[in-house]
């Protein structure tokens, strides 16, 4: 239904807690949330970190105040520093107050820098540290990256075992063709050096952007030396040992992992002595037949293709369809040293491999005209054909045609599985090299645990779904698999480099590796076409079902949080916050019980904002105070405190109320109560009589007269 890679946001993803085994049992614990919920949690963590910083400052100030407390008479800078430590709400306010105090006392107090600067530096470091911590608290959501786990509801391996011929032709094969094209597009986009952007788009889908491979461009011949056109300029790909978890995205513990290695070795094949002409009397056509092994149908030849009749082409004079290539893949599968049923042909001895699958690729240029002779051993167009003239300018160039009706490219593909939990020196660490089908059969021999063996067998079934992927890619893409067509226009092929065939094969190989990546995700998520569901081989054991629900993909539509980081931040941060509120009453309780450090405890209490206020008023003899050693001191009921004298605006101070102030306020209060009583009585009388009484005294006039009386008494 689609020819593109499914967006990672389209998969059903497991939300909540899970373990990303790539990070281990502890560091791999992960919580996945929807992006909106994740943003809320990130904001909370930043706020929580700020609160931790505030609490840390309060604890630090508490201990510094105790440490610096002294019973000896000290100067004003000491007392201001102690008051700042006692009352600063957070690091920013405390730092600001200390800096102001240092600036004000810099030329007055004794050693002001020595007494305040260390605390200021500590405050700056603490403030900066927690500011950075607040920013990096969001890193808890990036420790596990964008990896999410597919919640599999339709897991299954596509198989054609139960498909009818009609279903195979109309449903299964077309669906596979669409997927191969999608994987080829992914390989072309994401397996190139210029594709460095993995933060978004198609390349941000699989557990890893691409499966790496070492490329040797001057490799030896993969077959008998007599068959290769060149002994040194051949192509070899070696993936090395791909990890089932890190590379293929199977999220399993270490004991359930396996390693997968693939070697692809290709070379242009010489058909000298293996090719003959054949004339079909019924069709009056000449064919080139290649004898590289009989076909599965029993034909003695491997491949045949009609020879281009260039005289007929001249007569057509570009009045028919423009020339284009033809491409055909012929795979052969090897088990126990020989080709097995399912192979398209059975290779001749010089071409056969006992440890690899073999495939041949036949290329025909048909009526394609090459604008320059090419020495590429697969394309090989060195036969001059005719002059091509530009009808506008009259300029002409010599064109060339392919030397043979078809040219042959051969590839050998090997696979191997290894158990990373077995020592490298052990002969049971890796299975022997073989083709795709044989490697699948051998994988069970390297695992002893039944559950692990079951999962490994399921995984190899997924890989073998694309047995000989190069052939599958070519058969699905057809001539679109040829990168040479990028410079083919109107039947005229632009200049080609001598290694054009290597560029084509590298494109196939990238598509093949992308196919392996994508197939694992497809199996876990289920096919995009619901008509394919009935052709799926479902997991039957708990082990294989577990594997289906442990496929990793990458997605930016969700937010991951590292559970270990969350636990550390919340537990340590919560402890600091709790300690900032409990340390004072706990220490005070112990000190009272044991009569310890009385002065430091009482100075901490006395430097509190409310206690400093008490001391200021009490020194003027104002108020009858109690709870003088508690957080909140209180006065006797009705006590009036000192007032602020602002007559000198540059030096405001507290002054005690006038001696008659309490009596005046008492009289004023009594008169106000009397006025209110009379007013209430007048209102009641008016309500009873139903009329207003004139000449009554209003509460407003009473307050005004009392205020005047108060002013006179003060005079």
PLY file of the C-alpha trace (Angstrom):
ply
format ascii 1.0
element vertex 715
property float x
property float y
property float z
element edge 714
property int vertex1
property int vertex2
end_header
0.00 0.00 0.00
3.00 2.27 0.42
6.44 2.66 -1.04
7.93 4.61 1.82
9.25 3.73 5.24
6.55 4.11 7.87
7.03 7.06 10.15
8.07 6.04 13.65
5.15 8.05 14.98
2.74 5.68 13.23
3.79 2.69 15.35
1.99 1.65 18.51
4.51 2.40 21.24
4.66 1.00 24.74
4.08 3.79 27.27
5.19 3.65 30.88
8.10 1.74 32.38
10.32 -0.63 30.41
13.97 -1.66 30.28
16.28 -0.63 27.49
18.81 -3.42 27.83
21.39 -1.45 25.92
21.80 0.63 29.10
21.80 -2.36 31.46
19.51 -3.48 34.26
19.83 -0.24 36.25
20.66 2.55 33.82
18.38 1.06 31.18
15.20 1.50 33.21
13.09 3.89 31.15
9.73 5.64 31.31
8.18 6.61 27.97
5.53 9.32 27.91
3.60 11.18 25.26
5.43 14.34 24.21
2.90 16.61 25.99
3.15 14.71 29.28
6.92 14.60 28.93
7.12 18.37 28.56
5.12 18.79 31.77
7.45 16.46 33.65
10.51 18.26 32.29
9.10 21.59 33.50
8.41 20.07 36.93
11.97 18.74 37.18
13.40 22.16 36.38
11.20 23.74 39.08
12.04 20.95 41.51
15.76 21.49 40.94
15.31 25.21 41.70
13.55 24.30 44.94
16.42 21.99 45.83
18.84 24.89 45.35
16.79 27.10 47.65
16.69 24.38 50.31
20.40 23.75 49.96
21.06 27.46 50.57
18.91 27.43 53.68
20.78 24.43 55.11
24.14 25.99 54.30
23.16 29.29 55.93
22.00 27.44 59.02
25.37 25.74 59.52
27.36 28.86 58.61
25.37 30.90 61.12
26.11 28.34 63.82
29.78 28.10 62.84
30.31 31.89 62.84
28.29 32.55 66.00
30.27 34.21 68.80
29.36 35.37 72.34
32.02 38.09 72.29
31.02 41.62 71.32
31.29 42.06 67.57
30.98 44.89 65.11
27.95 45.73 62.96
29.25 43.79 59.93
29.21 40.60 61.97
25.62 41.15 63.05
24.48 42.11 59.55
26.19 39.05 58.09
24.49 36.84 60.67
21.13 38.49 59.96
21.58 37.94 56.21
22.45 34.28 56.73
19.39 33.91 58.94
16.87 35.66 56.72
17.88 35.28 53.05
15.10 33.39 51.32
17.31 31.93 48.61
20.80 32.07 47.18
20.06 35.02 44.90
18.67 37.26 47.65
21.37 36.21 50.13
24.11 36.80 47.57
22.72 40.23 46.73
22.54 41.24 50.41
26.08 40.05 51.14
27.49 41.94 48.16
25.71 45.12 49.26
26.99 44.66 52.81
30.56 44.13 51.60
30.39 47.23 49.44
29.00 49.36 52.27
31.62 48.19 54.81
34.61 47.96 52.45
36.36 50.99 54.01
34.87 50.86 57.50
34.88 47.33 58.87
37.96 45.35 59.71
38.90 42.78 57.02
35.48 42.90 55.30
36.62 40.84 52.29
38.02 38.08 54.43
34.79 37.90 56.42
32.28 37.99 53.56
33.97 37.13 50.28
34.27 33.34 50.91
30.54 33.19 51.56
29.86 35.25 48.44
32.02 32.91 46.32
30.29 29.90 47.79
26.94 31.50 47.02
27.94 32.19 43.42
29.15 28.60 42.97
25.99 27.20 44.53
23.73 29.47 42.52
25.54 28.66 39.27
25.67 24.98 40.05
21.96 24.68 40.63
21.21 26.87 37.62
23.17 24.43 35.48
21.53 21.52 37.30
18.14 22.98 36.50
19.04 23.10 32.84
20.56 19.64 32.79
17.73 18.09 34.75
16.09 17.79 31.36
18.95 15.49 30.37
17.18 12.82 32.35
14.87 12.72 29.35
17.74 12.25 26.88
19.91 9.67 28.64
18.06 6.93 26.76
17.73 8.96 23.57
14.73 8.62 21.30
14.54 4.83 21.49
11.00 3.55 22.07
9.62 0.05 22.05
6.92 -1.11 19.67
3.78 -2.43 21.34
3.19 -5.36 19.01
-0.41 -6.31 18.34
-0.04 -7.87 14.90
3.37 -9.53 14.94
4.14 -12.08 12.27
6.58 -13.17 9.57
5.31 -12.92 6.00
5.24 -16.31 4.29
3.82 -17.54 1.01
3.34 -21.10 2.24
-0.45 -20.80 2.43
-0.91 -18.41 -0.48
-2.55 -19.57 -3.70
-0.93 -18.72 -7.00
-3.44 -15.93 -7.53
-2.86 -14.54 -4.02
0.88 -14.77 -4.48
0.70 -12.82 -7.75
-1.87 -10.22 -6.70
-1.17 -9.69 -3.02
2.04 -11.12 -1.54
4.57 -10.33 -4.27
3.22 -6.81 -4.98
3.34 -6.04 -1.25
6.92 -7.30 -1.03
7.86 -5.26 -4.09
6.55 -2.10 -2.44
8.51 -2.81 0.71
11.73 -3.51 -1.21
11.34 -0.21 -3.03
10.82 1.56 0.28
13.94 -0.05 1.73
15.93 0.83 -1.39
14.86 4.46 -0.98
15.96 4.35 2.64
19.33 2.87 1.64
19.85 5.53 -0.99
18.93 8.35 1.40
20.49 7.16 4.64
23.48 5.00 3.64
25.44 7.77 1.96
28.19 9.91 3.44
26.22 13.06 2.65
23.29 11.89 4.77
24.47 13.14 8.15
21.16 14.42 9.48
19.80 11.72 11.78
17.71 14.01 13.96
14.63 14.00 11.78
13.04 12.51 8.70
13.27 9.04 7.31
16.76 8.31 8.63
15.54 8.71 12.22
13.52 5.48 12.26
15.53 2.36 13.03
17.62 1.54 16.11
20.68 2.64 14.18
20.81 4.85 11.12
22.60 2.27 9.00
24.27 -1.11 9.25
27.93 -0.52 8.62
30.06 -2.55 6.24
33.69 -2.56 5.22
34.03 -2.18 1.45
37.01 -3.60 -0.46
37.07 -2.32 -4.05
40.09 -4.27 -5.24
39.06 -7.70 -3.97
40.02 -11.01 -5.55
37.71 -13.21 -7.61
34.92 -14.85 -5.53
34.74 -17.83 -7.95
37.18 -19.85 -10.01
39.76 -17.44 -11.37
38.93 -18.43 -14.95
35.43 -16.95 -14.61
36.24 -13.42 -13.43
36.95 -10.71 -15.98
39.40 -9.15 -13.54
41.35 -10.67 -10.68
41.82 -7.51 -8.64
39.09 -4.93 -9.28
36.27 -6.86 -7.66
33.96 -5.78 -4.85
33.60 -7.23 -1.35
31.31 -6.08 1.51
31.81 -7.28 5.08
29.34 -6.10 7.74
31.44 -7.41 10.57
29.50 -8.72 13.56
26.21 -6.86 13.79
24.66 -6.89 17.25
21.05 -8.05 17.42
20.28 -5.40 20.03
22.38 -2.38 19.07
22.07 -2.78 15.30
18.86 -4.71 14.67
16.89 -3.23 17.58
15.97 -6.48 19.35
15.74 -5.30 22.96
16.92 -8.36 24.86
19.27 -8.98 27.82
22.87 -9.86 27.08
22.25 -13.60 27.38
19.63 -13.44 24.60
21.75 -11.50 22.11
23.27 -12.88 18.95
25.72 -11.58 16.38
25.09 -11.60 12.66
27.69 -11.24 9.93
27.23 -11.00 6.20
29.85 -11.03 3.42
28.91 -10.17 -0.15
31.55 -10.72 -2.82
30.85 -9.72 -6.44
32.69 -9.68 -9.75
31.89 -9.36 -13.47
31.84 -12.86 -14.95
33.36 -13.80 -18.26
31.10 -15.89 -20.48
33.93 -16.92 -22.78
33.39 -20.55 -23.69
30.04 -20.51 -21.84
28.06 -18.58 -24.45
26.59 -19.66 -27.79
24.32 -18.27 -30.45
20.94 -19.78 -31.00
18.52 -19.10 -33.87
14.85 -19.70 -33.36
13.45 -20.72 -36.74
9.90 -19.99 -35.65
10.67 -16.39 -34.67
13.54 -15.67 -37.05
15.45 -14.27 -34.09
19.00 -14.83 -32.90
19.66 -15.39 -29.20
22.70 -15.51 -26.98
22.55 -18.39 -24.52
24.69 -18.57 -21.40
25.63 -21.95 -19.97
26.52 -21.28 -16.36
24.27 -23.95 -14.91
20.92 -25.51 -15.72
17.71 -23.83 -14.57
15.22 -25.25 -12.11
12.94 -25.97 -15.11
15.53 -28.29 -16.61
16.90 -25.98 -19.30
20.53 -26.71 -20.11
21.30 -23.03 -20.41
21.05 -20.51 -17.59
19.84 -17.47 -19.50
19.08 -16.39 -23.03
18.48 -12.99 -24.58
17.79 -11.84 -28.12
20.63 -10.19 -29.97
19.95 -6.62 -31.00
19.53 -6.24 -34.74
21.32 -2.97 -35.31
20.33 -2.78 -38.96
16.70 -2.85 -37.90
17.47 -0.18 -35.33
18.88 2.07 -38.03
15.78 1.60 -40.10
13.61 2.55 -37.12
15.76 5.73 -36.82
14.49 6.67 -33.32
10.87 6.50 -34.46
9.98 3.84 -31.88
10.40 3.53 -28.12
13.68 4.81 -26.83
16.31 2.30 -25.81
16.64 1.18 -22.19
18.27 -1.61 -20.22
17.05 -5.07 -19.29
18.12 -6.66 -16.01
17.53 -10.14 -14.60
18.60 -11.81 -11.34
19.09 -15.57 -11.01
19.76 -16.73 -7.39
20.89 -20.15 -6.23
20.68 -21.33 -2.59
23.32 -23.61 -1.12
22.83 -26.09 1.72
25.42 -28.69 2.69
27.57 -27.79 -0.27
25.03 -27.97 -3.09
22.19 -25.97 -4.53
18.75 -26.87 -3.16
15.17 -26.73 -4.30
14.01 -23.16 -4.65
17.12 -22.12 -6.57
16.58 -20.49 -9.95
19.56 -22.37 -11.37
22.26 -24.85 -10.33
25.75 -23.37 -10.83
28.50 -25.07 -12.79
31.50 -26.23 -10.70
33.59 -23.16 -11.53
30.80 -20.95 -10.21
29.47 -22.94 -7.28
30.33 -22.23 -3.66
29.87 -24.71 -0.81
29.86 -21.94 1.81
27.73 -19.29 0.11
24.67 -18.60 -2.00
25.36 -17.56 -5.57
23.47 -15.21 -7.86
23.97 -14.05 -11.42
22.81 -10.72 -12.81
22.38 -10.39 -16.57
22.49 -6.90 -18.09
21.42 -6.04 -21.63
21.71 -2.57 -23.09
19.22 -3.24 -25.92
19.04 -0.15 -28.15
20.89 2.12 -25.74
23.50 4.27 -27.46
26.52 5.19 -25.36
27.79 8.69 -26.05
31.30 7.54 -25.21
32.97 4.17 -25.07
33.00 2.66 -21.59
35.55 0.26 -20.19
33.32 -0.84 -17.34
33.56 -4.68 -17.43
29.81 -5.14 -16.92
28.51 -2.41 -19.22
31.43 -2.81 -21.69
30.41 -0.66 -24.68
33.35 -0.23 -27.02
31.80 -1.05 -30.39
31.44 2.08 -32.50
27.99 2.25 -34.04
27.07 5.45 -35.86
27.30 9.19 -35.83
24.63 10.99 -33.85
23.95 14.47 -35.19
22.29 17.41 -33.44
19.55 18.57 -35.82
19.88 22.12 -34.50
23.62 22.69 -34.61
24.64 19.98 -37.04
27.37 18.77 -34.66
27.88 14.99 -34.55
29.48 12.53 -32.13
30.31 8.84 -32.41
28.02 6.53 -30.46
28.85 3.11 -29.11
26.83 -0.01 -28.36
27.25 -2.83 -25.84
29.67 -5.49 -26.98
27.43 -8.47 -26.15
23.73 -9.20 -26.06
24.07 -9.58 -22.30
26.87 -9.33 -19.77
27.09 -11.25 -16.51
27.79 -10.18 -12.93
28.16 -12.82 -10.22
27.85 -12.47 -6.44
28.48 -14.87 -3.56
26.74 -14.17 -0.25
27.72 -15.71 3.06
26.03 -15.52 6.45
27.15 -16.45 9.93
25.64 -16.27 13.43
27.59 -16.09 16.69
26.83 -16.33 20.40
28.56 -13.38 22.13
28.24 -15.11 25.51
30.65 -17.87 24.44
34.43 -17.25 24.51
35.95 -16.34 21.17
38.28 -19.32 21.39
35.39 -21.76 21.61
34.46 -23.60 18.38
30.81 -23.24 19.39
30.89 -19.46 19.42
29.98 -19.14 15.73
28.24 -21.30 13.19
30.16 -22.14 10.04
29.82 -19.94 6.99
26.95 -20.74 4.69
24.19 -19.34 2.54
21.08 -17.78 4.04
19.06 -20.95 4.37
21.97 -22.96 5.77
22.91 -20.27 8.28
19.32 -20.31 9.50
19.51 -24.06 10.04
22.85 -23.87 11.88
22.01 -21.13 14.38
20.35 -23.47 16.87
23.65 -25.33 17.34
25.34 -22.41 19.12
22.68 -21.79 21.80
22.03 -24.16 24.72
19.21 -22.30 26.45
15.90 -23.32 24.92
14.34 -19.88 25.26
17.33 -18.16 23.68
17.44 -20.78 20.93
13.77 -20.17 20.21
14.29 -16.41 19.96
17.39 -16.81 17.79
15.50 -19.15 15.48
12.68 -16.61 15.16
15.16 -13.84 14.37
16.91 -15.90 11.71
13.50 -16.59 10.17
13.08 -12.84 9.88
16.48 -12.51 8.18
15.84 -15.48 5.89
12.59 -13.87 4.78
14.92 -11.90 2.52
17.12 -14.78 1.40
19.54 -13.41 -1.11
18.35 -9.83 -0.76
20.46 -8.56 -3.67
18.38 -10.65 -6.06
15.17 -9.59 -4.35
16.12 -5.92 -4.66
16.96 -6.26 -8.34
13.82 -8.25 -9.11
11.66 -5.67 -7.32
13.29 -2.54 -8.70
14.00 -3.84 -12.17
16.05 -1.43 -14.27
15.52 1.23 -11.56
18.24 -0.71 -9.68
20.79 0.66 -12.16
22.28 3.94 -11.01
23.62 4.43 -14.54
20.13 5.43 -15.59
20.60 8.71 -13.74
22.49 9.87 -16.83
20.32 8.05 -19.41
18.17 10.35 -21.50
16.13 9.59 -24.63
17.97 6.32 -25.17
21.39 7.97 -24.99
23.65 6.95 -22.12
26.01 9.61 -20.79
29.59 8.85 -19.96
30.06 6.11 -17.35
33.08 5.56 -15.09
35.06 2.34 -15.26
33.61 1.22 -11.92
29.95 1.89 -12.70
29.03 -1.69 -11.86
30.47 -1.21 -8.37
28.24 1.81 -7.83
25.22 -0.27 -8.85
26.10 -3.14 -6.53
26.81 -0.79 -3.64
23.32 0.64 -4.10
21.86 -2.90 -4.01
23.90 -3.79 -0.95
22.74 -0.69 0.96
19.17 -1.52 0.03
19.71 -5.11 1.21
20.99 -4.00 4.61
18.13 -1.52 4.94
15.79 -4.41 4.09
17.16 -6.41 7.02
16.65 -3.43 9.34
13.17 -2.69 8.08
11.96 -6.28 8.05
12.50 -6.66 11.79
10.36 -3.56 12.38
7.75 -4.72 9.87
7.47 -8.11 11.56
6.96 -6.56 15.00
4.51 -3.85 13.90
2.61 -5.93 11.38
2.07 -5.24 7.68
0.80 -1.87 6.54
-1.69 -3.69 4.26
-4.39 -5.55 6.24
-4.91 -7.93 3.31
-1.50 -9.42 4.11
-2.43 -10.41 7.68
-3.60 -13.91 6.72
-0.19 -14.72 5.22
1.66 -14.10 8.48
3.38 -16.82 10.51
2.50 -15.90 14.10
4.72 -16.43 17.14
3.64 -19.45 19.15
5.94 -19.57 22.18
6.18 -17.07 25.02
9.81 -16.45 24.05
8.98 -15.44 20.48
6.00 -13.37 21.60
8.31 -11.58 24.01
10.70 -10.87 21.13
7.85 -9.35 19.13
7.17 -6.92 21.95
10.79 -5.86 22.29
11.52 -4.21 18.97
13.21 -0.82 19.24
12.56 2.09 16.88
13.43 5.76 17.17
10.78 8.42 17.57
10.66 12.11 18.48
6.92 11.91 19.17
7.57 10.62 22.68
9.77 11.57 25.63
11.93 9.09 27.53
13.03 9.49 31.12
15.80 7.54 32.78
14.29 5.99 35.89
17.63 5.87 37.72
18.20 9.57 37.10
14.66 10.36 38.19
15.05 8.28 41.34
18.35 9.94 42.27
17.04 13.45 41.62
13.75 12.97 43.46
15.21 11.07 46.42
18.27 13.25 47.06
16.38 16.42 46.19
13.47 15.42 48.38
15.85 14.67 51.24
17.49 18.10 50.92
14.11 19.83 50.86
12.88 17.85 53.85
16.09 18.50 55.74
15.83 22.26 55.12
12.49 22.31 56.96
13.32 19.83 59.73
16.96 20.45 60.62
16.25 23.55 62.74
13.56 22.03 65.00
15.51 18.76 65.29
18.79 20.43 66.26
16.97 22.81 68.55
15.21 19.94 70.28
18.49 18.07 70.86
20.23 21.18 72.09
17.46 21.96 74.54
17.43 18.42 75.84
21.20 18.39 76.33
21.69 22.11 77.02
24.17 22.43 74.15
25.43 25.56 72.39
22.77 27.77 73.90
24.16 31.01 72.52
24.30 29.89 68.87
20.79 28.50 69.07
19.38 31.63 70.64
21.29 33.91 68.24
19.78 32.01 65.30
16.38 32.51 66.82
17.00 36.16 67.70
18.18 36.97 64.17
14.88 35.91 62.73
12.90 38.74 61.12
10.13 38.72 63.73
12.55 38.38 66.62
14.64 41.30 65.35
11.42 43.28 65.26
10.70 42.24 68.85
14.15 43.29 69.98
13.76 46.70 68.34
10.41 47.43 70.02
11.35 45.86 73.33
14.48 47.99 73.57
12.16 51.01 73.59
10.16 49.46 76.40
7.16 48.91 74.15
5.02 45.82 74.44
4.77 42.97 76.88
6.44 40.14 74.94
6.36 36.34 75.25
7.70 33.42 73.16
10.95 35.35 72.81
12.87 32.17 71.95
10.38 30.86 69.37
9.84 31.54 65.72
6.99 34.01 66.31
7.04 36.29 69.40
3.73 37.74 70.59
2.64 40.64 72.79
-0.09 41.04 75.38
-3.53 41.66 74.00
-4.08 45.28 72.97
-0.40 46.29 73.15
0.57 49.10 70.81
4.13 49.13 69.41
6.55 51.88 68.52
5.98 54.16 65.56
8.33 55.16 62.74
9.75 58.64 63.12
10.33 60.00 59.62
11.09 63.57 60.56
14.63 62.88 59.29
14.01 61.15 56.00
17.64 60.11 55.71
17.59 58.48 59.15
14.17 57.04 60.06
13.92 55.43 63.51
11.45 53.87 65.90
10.01 55.98 68.66
7.89 54.93 71.60
4.30 56.20 71.71
3.59 59.29 73.94
2.99 58.44 77.61
-0.77 59.24 77.36
-1.13 57.37 74.09
-2.60 54.21 75.60
-5.10 56.18 77.73
-6.11 58.33 74.76
-6.62 55.27 72.61
-8.63 53.69 75.40
-10.88 56.77 75.71
-11.19 56.96 71.94
-12.17 53.36 71.77
-14.72 53.84 74.61
-16.24 56.91 72.89
-16.41 55.08 69.58
-18.23 52.18 71.26
-20.67 54.64 72.91
-21.28 56.35 69.59
-21.91 53.07 67.92
-24.38 52.09 70.70
-26.28 55.35 70.31
-26.37 55.03 66.57
-27.68 51.52 66.94
-30.37 52.74 69.36
-31.41 55.50 66.95
-31.70 53.02 64.14
-33.85 50.77 66.27
-36.10 53.71 67.22
-36.46 54.72 63.59
-37.36 51.16 62.70
-40.02 51.11 65.44
-41.41 54.58 64.77
-41.11 54.30 61.05
-39.53 57.78 60.92
-36.02 59.35 61.21
-34.99 61.25 64.35
-33.30 64.57 63.65
-30.38 65.97 65.55
-28.66 62.61 66.16
-24.84 62.44 66.45
-23.30 60.59 63.50
-20.39 58.16 63.99
-18.36 60.20 61.51
-18.65 63.41 63.58
-17.77 61.44 66.71
-14.55 60.08 65.11
-13.65 63.54 63.92
-14.11 65.08 67.38
-12.11 62.30 68.99
-9.31 62.82 66.50
-9.26 66.56 67.31
-9.27 65.77 71.03
-6.35 63.37 70.54
-4.35 66.02 68.74
-5.00 68.53 71.52
-3.90 66.12 74.22
-0.71 65.36 72.34
0.00 69.11 72.18
0 1
1 2
2 3
3 4
4 5
5 6
6 7
7 8
8 9
9 10
10 11
11 12
12 13
13 14
14 15
15 16
16 17
17 18
18 19
19 20
20 21
21 22
22 23
23 24
24 25
25 26
26 27
27 28
28 29
29 30
30 31
31 32
32 33
33 34
34 35
35 36
36 37
37 38
38 39
39 40
40 41
41 42
42 43
43 44
44 45
45 46
46 47
47 48
48 49
49 50
50 51
51 52
52 53
53 54
54 55
55 56
56 57
57 58
58 59
59 60
60 61
61 62
62 63
63 64
64 65
65 66
66 67
67 68
68 69
69 70
70 71
71 72
72 73
73 74
74 75
75 76
76 77
77 78
78 79
79 80
80 81
81 82
82 83
83 84
84 85
85 86
86 87
87 88
88 89
89 90
90 91
91 92
92 93
93 94
94 95
95 96
96 97
97 98
98 99
99 100
100 101
101 102
102 103
103 104
104 105
105 106
106 107
107 108
108 109
109 110
110 111
111 112
112 113
113 114
114 115
115 116
116 117
117 118
118 119
119 120
120 121
121 122
122 123
123 124
124 125
125 126
126 127
127 128
128 129
129 130
130 131
131 132
132 133
133 134
134 135
135 136
136 137
137 138
138 139
139 140
140 141
141 142
142 143
143 144
144 145
145 146
146 147
147 148
148 149
149 150
150 151
151 152
152 153
153 154
154 155
155 156
156 157
157 158
158 159
159 160
160 161
161 162
162 163
163 164
164 165
165 166
166 167
167 168
168 169
169 170
170 171
171 172
172 173
173 174
174 175
175 176
176 177
177 178
178 179
179 180
180 181
181 182
182 183
183 184
184 185
185 186
186 187
187 188
188 189
189 190
190 191
191 192
192 193
193 194
194 195
195 196
196 197
197 198
198 199
199 200
200 201
201 202
202 203
203 204
204 205
205 206
206 207
207 208
208 209
209 210
210 211
211 212
212 213
213 214
214 215
215 216
216 217
217 218
218 219
219 220
220 221
221 222
222 223
223 224
224 225
225 226
226 227
227 228
228 229
229 230
230 231
231 232
232 233
233 234
234 235
235 236
236 237
237 238
238 239
239 240
240 241
241 242
242 243
243 244
244 245
245 246
246 247
247 248
248 249
249 250
250 251
251 252
252 253
253 254
254 255
255 256
256 257
257 258
258 259
259 260
260 261
261 262
262 263
263 264
264 265
265 266
266 267
267 268
268 269
269 270
270 271
271 272
272 273
273 274
274 275
275 276
276 277
277 278
278 279
279 280
280 281
281 282
282 283
283 284
284 285
285 286
286 287
287 288
288 289
289 290
290 291
291 292
292 293
293 294
294 295
295 296
296 297
297 298
298 299
299 300
300 301
301 302
302 303
303 304
304 305
305 306
306 307
307 308
308 309
309 310
310 311
311 312
312 313
313 314
314 315
315 316
316 317
317 318
318 319
319 320
320 321
321 322
322 323
323 324
324 325
325 326
326 327
327 328
328 329
329 330
330 331
331 332
332 333
333 334
334 335
335 336
336 337
337 338
338 339
339 340
340 341
341 342
342 343
343 344
344 345
345 346
346 347
347 348
348 349
349 350
350 351
351 352
352 353
353 354
354 355
355 356
356 357
357 358
358 359
359 360
360 361
361 362
362 363
363 364
364 365
365 366
366 367
367 368
368 369
369 370
370 371
371 372
372 373
373 374
374 375
375 376
376 377
377 378
378 379
379 380
380 381
381 382
382 383
383 384
384 385
385 386
386 387
387 388
388 389
389 390
390 391
391 392
392 393
393 394
394 395
395 396
396 397
397 398
398 399
399 400
400 401
401 402
402 403
403 404
404 405
405 406
406 407
407 408
408 409
409 410
410 411
411 412
412 413
413 414
414 415
415 416
416 417
417 418
418 419
419 420
420 421
421 422
422 423
423 424
424 425
425 426
426 427
427 428
428 429
429 430
430 431
431 432
432 433
433 434
434 435
435 436
436 437
437 438
438 439
439 440
440 441
441 442
442 443
443 444
444 445
445 446
446 447
447 448
448 449
449 450
450 451
451 452
452 453
453 454
454 455
455 456
456 457
457 458
458 459
459 460
460 461
461 462
462 463
463 464
464 465
465 466
466 467
467 468
468 469
469 470
470 471
471 472
472 473
473 474
474 475
475 476
476 477
477 478
478 479
479 480
480 481
481 482
482 483
483 484
484 485
485 486
486 487
487 488
488 489
489 490
490 491
491 492
492 493
493 494
494 495
495 496
496 497
497 498
498 499
499 500
500 501
501 502
502 503
503 504
504 505
505 506
506 507
507 508
508 509
509 510
510 511
511 512
512 513
513 514
514 515
515 516
516 517
517 518
518 519
519 520
520 521
521 522
522 523
523 524
524 525
525 526
526 527
527 528
528 529
529 530
530 531
531 532
532 533
533 534
534 535
535 536
536 537
537 538
538 539
539 540
540 541
541 542
542 543
543 544
544 545
545 546
546 547
547 548
548 549
549 550
550 551
551 552
552 553
553 554
554 555
555 556
556 557
557 558
558 559
559 560
560 561
561 562
562 563
563 564
564 565
565 566
566 567
567 568
568 569
569 570
570 571
571 572
572 573
573 574
574 575
575 576
576 577
577 578
578 579
579 580
580 581
581 582
582 583
583 584
584 585
585 586
586 587
587 588
588 589
589 590
590 591
591 592
592 593
593 594
594 595
595 596
596 597
597 598
598 599
599 600
600 601
601 602
602 603
603 604
604 605
605 606
606 607
607 608
608 609
609 610
610 611
611 612
612 613
613 614
614 615
615 616
616 617
617 618
618 619
619 620
620 621
621 622
622 623
623 624
624 625
625 626
626 627
627 628
628 629
629 630
630 631
631 632
632 633
633 634
634 635
635 636
636 637
637 638
638 639
639 640
640 641
641 642
642 643
643 644
644 645
645 646
646 647
647 648
648 649
649 650
650 651
651 652
652 653
653 654
654 655
655 656
656 657
657 658
658 659
659 660
660 661
661 662
662 663
663 664
664 665
665 666
666 667
667 668
668 669
669 670
670 671
671 672
672 673
673 674
674 675
675 676
676 677
677 678
678 679
679 680
680 681
681 682
682 683
683 684
684 685
685 686
686 687
687 688
688 689
689 690
690 691
691 692
692 693
693 694
694 695
695 696
696 697
697 698
698 699
699 700
700 701
701 702
702 703
703 704
704 705
705 706
706 707
707 708
708 709
709 710
710 711
711 712
712 713
713 714
